[in-house]
């Protein structure tokens, strides 16, 4: 299955609401496993939210850095 994956990296500086945003197309049957493979070897805590439109959002704490990965069917 093809997904559009949006990766948002939140800025840790107080008062700065800017974030880095990366968009790419990925092919996977399991977005959660894809993400675990992508982040392999890092200290990661994931929270998964599934929406009725089929999109899946993972909020991640990666060694203290907050990131969000959004998967939408392409």
Backbone as JSON Lines, residues from 0, in Angstrom:
{"i":0,"aa":"X","n":[0.84,-1.17,0.0],"ca":[0.0,0.0,0.0],"c":[0.89,1.25,0.0]}
{"i":1,"aa":"X","n":[0.48,2.26,-0.71],"ca":[1.24,3.52,-0.77],"c":[0.65,4.52,0.2]}
{"i":2,"aa":"X","n":[1.53,5.18,0.92],"ca":[1.13,6.23,1.87],"c":[1.92,7.49,1.61]}
{"i":3,"aa":"X","n":[1.3,8.62,1.88],"ca":[2.04,9.87,1.99],"c":[2.39,9.98,3.46]}
{"i":4,"aa":"X","n":[3.67,10.1,3.75],"ca":[4.11,10.23,5.14],"c":[4.61,11.65,5.36]}
{"i":5,"aa":"X","n":[4.06,12.31,6.36],"ca":[4.51,13.64,6.74],"c":[5.21,13.5,8.08]}
{"i":6,"aa":"X","n":[6.45,13.94,8.14],"ca":[7.26,13.88,9.36],"c":[7.47,15.31,9.85]}
{"i":7,"aa":"X","n":[6.97,15.58,11.05],"ca":[7.13,16.9,11.66],"c":[8.09,16.78,12.84]}
{"i":8,"aa":"X","n":[9.1,17.6,12.86],"ca":[10.05,17.64,13.97],"c":[9.85,18.96,14.69]}
{"i":9,"aa":"X","n":[9.4,18.88,15.93],"ca":[9.06,20.07,16.7],"c":[10.31,20.68,17.32]}
{"i":10,"aa":"X","n":[10.39,22.01,17.3],"ca":[11.52,22.75,17.84],"c":[11.46,22.75,19.36]}
{"i":11,"aa":"X","n":[12.57,22.43,20.02],"ca":[12.6,22.38,21.48],"c":[12.84,23.75,22.13]}
{"i":12,"aa":"X","n":[13.16,24.76,21.35],"ca":[13.42,26.08,21.91],"c":[12.11,26.73,22.34]}
{"i":13,"aa":"X","n":[12.06,27.2,23.58],"ca":[10.84,27.83,24.06],"c":[10.56,29.1,23.27]}
{"i":14,"aa":"X","n":[9.29,29.33,22.97],"ca":[8.89,30.51,22.23],"c":[9.0,30.36,20.72]}
{"i":15,"aa":"X","n":[9.61,29.31,20.25],"ca":[9.75,29.08,18.81],"c":[8.79,27.98,18.39]}
{"i":16,"aa":"X","n":[7.75,28.33,17.67],"ca":[6.73,27.36,17.28],"c":[7.0,26.75,15.9]}
{"i":17,"aa":"X","n":[8.12,27.09,15.29],"ca":[8.44,26.55,13.97],"c":[8.8,25.07,14.09]}
{"i":18,"aa":"X","n":[8.6,24.35,13.01],"ca":[8.96,22.94,12.98],"c":[9.46,22.6,11.59]}
{"i":19,"aa":"X","n":[10.28,21.56,11.53],"ca":[10.73,21.04,10.24],"c":[9.69,20.05,9.76]}
{"i":20,"aa":"X","n":[9.33,20.12,8.48],"ca":[8.32,19.24,7.91],"c":[8.9,18.6,6.66]}
{"i":21,"aa":"X","n":[8.8,17.27,6.6],"ca":[9.28,16.5,5.46],"c":[8.13,15.64,4.95]}
{"i":22,"aa":"X","n":[7.95,15.59,3.64],"ca":[6.88,14.8,3.02],"c":[7.51,13.81,2.05]}
{"i":23,"aa":"X","n":[7.07,12.55,2.15],"ca":[7.56,11.55,1.21],"c":[6.5,10.48,1.01]}
{"i":24,"aa":"X","n":[6.62,9.74,-0.08],"ca":[5.74,8.61,-0.36],"c":[6.46,7.34,0.06]}
{"i":25,"aa":"X","n":[5.75,6.48,0.8],"ca":[6.34,5.2,1.23],"c":[5.39,4.07,0.85]}
{"i":26,"aa":"X","n":[5.97,2.91,0.6],"ca":[5.17,1.72,0.33],"c":[5.38,0.74,1.46]}
{"i":27,"aa":"X","n":[4.28,0.39,2.13],"ca":[4.34,-0.55,3.24],"c":[2.95,-1.11,3.51]}
{"i":28,"aa":"X","n":[2.91,-2.31,4.04],"ca":[1.65,-2.9,4.46],"c":[1.39,-2.62,5.94]}
{"i":29,"aa":"X","n":[2.43,-2.13,6.64],"ca":[2.33,-1.91,8.09],"c":[3.09,-0.63,8.46]}
{"i":30,"aa":"X","n":[2.39,0.53,8.51],"ca":[3.07,1.79,8.84],"c":[3.8,1.76,10.18]}
{"i":31,"aa":"X","n":[3.24,1.06,11.16],"ca":[3.89,1.01,12.48],"c":[5.24,0.28,12.39]}
{"i":32,"aa":"X","n":[5.28,-0.84,11.69],"ca":[6.53,-1.57,11.53],"c":[7.52,-0.78,10.69]}
{"i":33,"aa":"X","n":[7.02,-0.08,9.67],"ca":[7.88,0.78,8.84],"c":[8.57,1.81,9.73]}
{"i":34,"aa":"X","n":[7.81,2.42,10.61],"ca":[8.35,3.45,11.5],"c":[9.36,2.85,12.48]}
{"i":35,"aa":"X","n":[9.05,1.69,13.03],"ca":[9.98,1.03,13.96],"c":[11.29,0.7,13.25]}
{"i":36,"aa":"X","n":[11.21,0.24,12.01],"ca":[12.43,-0.04,11.24],"c":[13.2,1.24,10.96]}
{"i":37,"aa":"X","n":[12.5,2.31,10.63],"ca":[13.13,3.6,10.35],"c":[13.89,4.14,11.56]}
{"i":38,"aa":"X","n":[13.33,3.91,12.74],"ca":[13.9,4.47,13.97],"c":[14.69,3.44,14.78]}
{"i":39,"aa":"X","n":[14.98,2.32,14.18],"ca":[15.69,1.24,14.85],"c":[17.01,1.74,15.44]}
{"i":40,"aa":"X","n":[17.28,1.32,16.67],"ca":[18.52,1.71,17.33],"c":[18.42,2.99,18.14]}
{"i":41,"aa":"X","n":[17.25,3.64,18.08],"ca":[17.04,4.87,18.84],"c":[16.11,4.59,20.02]}
{"i":42,"aa":"X","n":[16.22,5.38,21.05],"ca":[15.31,5.3,22.2],"c":[14.0,5.98,21.79]}
{"i":43,"aa":"X","n":[12.92,5.19,21.6],"ca":[11.68,5.7,21.03],"c":[10.47,5.31,21.88]}
{"i":44,"aa":"X","n":[9.56,6.26,22.04],"ca":[8.25,6.0,22.65],"c":[7.21,6.48,21.64]}
{"i":45,"aa":"X","n":[6.3,5.57,21.23],"ca":[5.3,5.89,20.21],"c":[3.89,5.86,20.78]}
{"i":46,"aa":"X","n":[3.07,6.79,20.32],"ca":[1.63,6.78,20.6],"c":[0.93,6.81,19.25]}
{"i":47,"aa":"X","n":[0.04,5.85,19.02],"ca":[-0.62,5.69,17.73],"c":[-2.08,6.13,17.83]}
{"i":48,"aa":"X","n":[-2.53,6.89,16.84],"ca":[-3.93,7.31,16.74],"c":[-4.41,6.99,15.33]}
{"i":49,"aa":"X","n":[-5.52,6.25,15.25],"ca":[-6.11,5.92,13.95],"c":[-7.4,6.71,13.79]}
{"i":50,"aa":"X","n":[-7.61,7.26,12.6],"ca":[-8.78,8.07,12.32],"c":[-9.73,7.34,11.38]}
{"i":51,"aa":"X","n":[-10.99,7.74,11.4],"ca":[-12.02,7.08,10.6],"c":[-11.77,7.18,9.09]}
{"i":52,"aa":"X","n":[-11.0,8.16,8.65],"ca":[-10.71,8.29,7.22],"c":[-9.55,7.38,6.78]}
{"i":53,"aa":"X","n":[-9.02,6.58,7.71],"ca":[-7.94,5.65,7.4],"c":[-6.56,6.19,7.67]}
{"i":54,"aa":"X","n":[-6.43,7.46,8.0],"ca":[-5.12,8.02,8.3],"c":[-4.65,7.56,9.68]}
{"i":55,"aa":"X","n":[-3.35,7.49,9.84],"ca":[-2.73,7.03,11.09],"c":[-1.68,8.06,11.48]}
{"i":56,"aa":"X","n":[-1.7,8.45,12.75],"ca":[-0.73,9.42,13.25],"c":[0.03,8.79,14.41]}
{"i":57,"aa":"X","n":[1.35,8.9,14.36],"ca":[2.21,8.43,15.44],"c":[2.89,9.65,16.05]}
{"i":58,"aa":"X","n":[2.66,9.86,17.34],"ca":[3.41,10.88,18.07],"c":[4.58,10.15,18.71]}
{"i":59,"aa":"X","n":[5.77,10.66,18.49],"ca":[6.97,9.97,18.94],"c":[7.83,10.88,19.8]}
{"i":60,"aa":"X","n":[8.39,10.26,20.83],"ca":[9.43,10.9,21.63],"c":[10.68,10.11,21.31]}
{"i":61,"aa":"X","n":[11.6,10.75,20.62],"ca":[12.83,10.09,20.17],"c":[13.99,10.72,20.92]}
{"i":62,"aa":"X","n":[14.38,10.05,22.0],"ca":[15.47,10.54,22.86],"c":[15.23,12.0,23.27]}
{"i":63,"aa":"X","n":[13.97,12.32,23.63],"ca":[13.64,13.65,24.11],"c":[13.21,14.64,23.03]}
{"i":64,"aa":"X","n":[13.28,14.25,21.78],"ca":[12.88,15.12,20.68],"c":[11.5,14.69,20.18]}
{"i":65,"aa":"X","n":[10.54,15.6,20.22],"ca":[9.16,15.29,19.81],"c":[9.01,15.35,18.3]}
{"i":66,"aa":"X","n":[8.43,14.27,17.75],"ca":[8.18,14.21,16.31],"c":[6.8,13.62,16.08]}
{"i":67,"aa":"X","n":[6.21,13.93,14.93],"ca":[4.92,13.37,14.54],"c":[5.04,12.83,13.11]}
{"i":68,"aa":"X","n":[4.54,11.6,12.94],"ca":[4.53,10.94,11.65],"c":[3.08,10.69,11.27]}
{"i":69,"aa":"X","n":[2.64,11.27,10.17],"ca":[1.25,11.11,9.71],"c":[1.26,10.3,8.41]}
{"i":70,"aa":"X","n":[0.47,9.22,8.38],"ca":[0.37,8.36,7.21],"c":[-1.04,8.49,6.64]}
{"i":71,"aa":"X","n":[-1.13,8.85,5.37],"ca":[-2.41,8.97,4.66],"c":[-2.3,8.14,3.39]}
{"i":72,"aa":"X","n":[-3.31,7.31,3.11],"ca":[-3.27,6.5,1.91],"c":[-3.15,7.39,0.68]}
{"i":73,"aa":"X","n":[-2.25,7.0,-0.2],"ca":[-1.96,7.78,-1.4],"c":[-2.82,7.33,-2.56]}
